[in-house]
Every structure is written in structure tokens, then in C-alpha cells.
Amino acid sequence: MKDYKANFRNGIEYATHKLDSSWFKMILLGALGSIYVGMAYMIFIVIIGSWPDTVQNWQFDQTTGDVINSFHINISGAALFVAAALFPVGIILIVFLGGSLFTSDNLTMLAWITKQKHHTGEDIKFKKIFVKWIYTLLGNVLGALVIGGICRASNFFANENYQLVLGYFVGKKISMVWYFTIASGFLCNILVAGSVWASLAASHSTAKFLLIYFPIWMFAISGFQHVVANGILFSMGLFYMIEPTEKENILMGVNYAINHDLFTTIKTQTELTNFMNSSSWINMASTMFRCVVTNMLPAALGNWLSGSLFLPYTYYYLSGYYKEMKKNKIHNQI
């Protein structure tokens, strides 16, 4: 294992190597990254939806029409603990099989901070790094659509509870205040990009596995906002809104997350029908718009702030690399 000073140089090598990849490779790696994380998210939702008493649907008295049991979703700590324990598989596959996420690729900022050069001898410019981020993010979006489509084609969430839980998570994310999402995204990428960077310090596969596993487990339990993971979740929700019955289940989960109090205070079948027919019943178009504008954009900003600025500049200072650069500059001037 290397300490943080030695590992700073590993980070520089990682960043420089990433930036020497072609645009097609960046997009392909980005797509693979989303597919791996998407598979982990599918298992995450199934575990939550299969847990006893996570979802309780409406039960009405057939004679009076009064509610016997209200619809509600209650995710227990035990269910979240177990589901989150399997979520790191997605990032582990990316590191060991190959793949890229916009969030971990934010670390390529290290190459610009430390004034590295491409293998051609050309100076690495910020514009080049920004373009590479776009390629990776484009790949992540394509991968999210692919895994969302495969999830629907295989009817992986055939169980109604899975669909309700999927909608619930979508609703929780789009109902966050934008500056909360930015702050949550900032914390998220300390764990995600930080775990990838930390894994560079280890040469043994077991050590790499553990360095990735626990930070990502923490991220999955916390519910911090990750632009790529959220995009995958939204993609799955979008594909499951194609079929009318499933669309109703997804939107029921979305509305429950946003209008929790209203759902638990509905007392009769008539009240439920009136609510579902009202303008407050969120439709698919407005849901997808809110996914992008109220969540993915601020989440991406928060992820970028910690992955491209906070972590790289903090360890640029702590490692003492800035002193070395200053000495080299003085030496070259003499």
C-alpha cells in the first residue's frame, strides 16, 4: 500500500492515461460503466421490494368502500443495509473489467492541475478534458438507456412491488430541493471518485476490492446523489411507463414519495379515484423533465465540484506536488 503522497502520482498517471483514450473508447467505456451499475441497481430494487412489509397496498372494505389499510412504502434499515451491501458490485466490475463513469473521470482534472502532457508531447488543456467528460457522460447516458431497455424487455420488475419501489425512488430524488441535491452530489463523489483513487494505492486485487467496497456501500446506504446512477434509475422508470398498468404503479410510487401525507390520509375508494384523476397526479412527461432539471443537472454539478476540484486540489497541496512544480519552474528559468 502507498500513502497519499505516493498515490497522488498514481492519480496523475490514471488521469493522463484516461485522456489518451479515443472518443469512441471513452463512449464505449462509459456505456459499460452504466450497464454494470444498472445491474447492481436492479438487484438493489428487487431486494428492497421483496423485503417483508416494504410495500402495503390499498385495502378497502367491499361493503362500505372505506380504507382498511392505506397504501404506503416503508423501507426498513435492515432492507437498506442488505441491498446496499450488494450495490458495490457495479463499481467493482468497472474497476476490474473496465468501464468509466463521469464521476470518477472527473479525476482527470489532475492532469491539467499538474501540467501533464499527452503521449504525443502536447500539453493537456482544460478544453480537452472537458470534451472527454462529455464523451464519458454521453456513454453513460447511452448505457443507462440500454440497461433500462433490457430491464424492461426482460420484465425484470414484473412484480408490482418492484415497480412501486422504483417509482418511489424516482419520486424521492426529483422532490429534493436543488441546492440539497448539489450538496448531496458533492458528498457522493468524495466516496465514489475517492474510492477509485484510493484503489490505485493497492497492487493486490483483494485490497483494491475492499478499498472500493466499503465507500460504495456507504454511498448506497446514504442515498447521496450520483448523476449516472440517478440517470439509470430514471431510465428504468421511463421504460416501465410504456405499459399503462406499470405506468400507474411507477407514478403511484412517485406520487407517494412526493405526497406522502395525502396518500396516508385518503380514507375511501372515491377519494383515491379523485386524486388519481386530478391534476396533481404527475404524468410521464413532467416526471422525466423533473428528473433532468431538478436532479441530474444539480447532481452533476455537485459531483464535479468534489471530483474535479475538492479532491484533486486538496491532495495537490497535501502531497507537496505544488512545491515540486515550483522548484522545476525556477530551475527551468535559470
Phi, psi and omega in degrees: 000140178255150178282177187294334179291312179293324182288341175299321178291325175299321178297321179296315179297318178301313182295315182295318179298318179300318185285347177272359179283150179287163181298322181293319179296320179298317180294317180296315178297322178296319179295317178299319180302315179293323180296317180295315179293323179298320177297320177295321180293324179299315179293322179304312182292321180297318179296314179299313183290336180271348183292138181304132174068013174296316181240128173235116183276174179296137170230123184246147172289122185295338182273310185266338184081005179282154179286130173267312175229125179286154173291130172200157177242127181227104181270113183283159178298324180294317180297316180295320180299314182289315181298317180293333181293337179262345183299325181300345179305323180300312180289324179297319177297322178298314183291319186270331179262334183109132181168167181219147171235146176308321186293314179285330177290347173302336180293348178295348175302335179303325182294326180281318180302319184265009175055054178277172179237152172291169179296342178278352182095355180283140177296140177280122182254155181299323179303319180296318179296316181300317179297320179296323176299319180296318178300313181295317180295322177298316177298320178298319179295315179298317179296323178297319178292322179296309183290328175295319179292319179295320179301316180288319182298325179274355183051047183298326178261049181296326180294132181302324180297323178297319180294319179295319179293319177302312178297323179299315180294321176300314181297319179299321184285320183280351180265000179286146173292140189302322182284336171294320180295319178298313181296319179295320177296324178298312180295322181303311187282346169297320180283315186287301178295324179298321180293321178294317179295316180299324182295339179291341181284344184253144177257339181270139184297325180296317179296318178300316180303311183291323180294332178273318191301306188290317176298322180288326174299315177301317180299315182295322179290320185291328185078020176303155187272119181239118189302320182286312179300319178295319178298323177296315179300315180295323179297316178298318178297320180298313181293331179276359175268001182289319181271131188307312182294317179294323177301318180296321179295315180299312182290331174298316178295319178300311182294325178296318180297325183272324185240051185306310184298319182296317181295323183278350179257356176293131187248338184227163178299323180295318178298320178295314180298317180297320180293317182292337178267357184274170180291344180281351176283106187297133178265173187297315184298313181293328179294313180295323177297316180293328178302314183283309189283316186270347181236303189294319180294308177294327177296317179298319179296313179298317177300317182294320182300319181276322184284329183256336183245302187299303182294308181300314183288326178298313182278342170298321178282311185296326182286344182080010183295329181297328177293319179296319178295322179295318179297316180297323179293318179295318181298319181290332179285333181282000000 
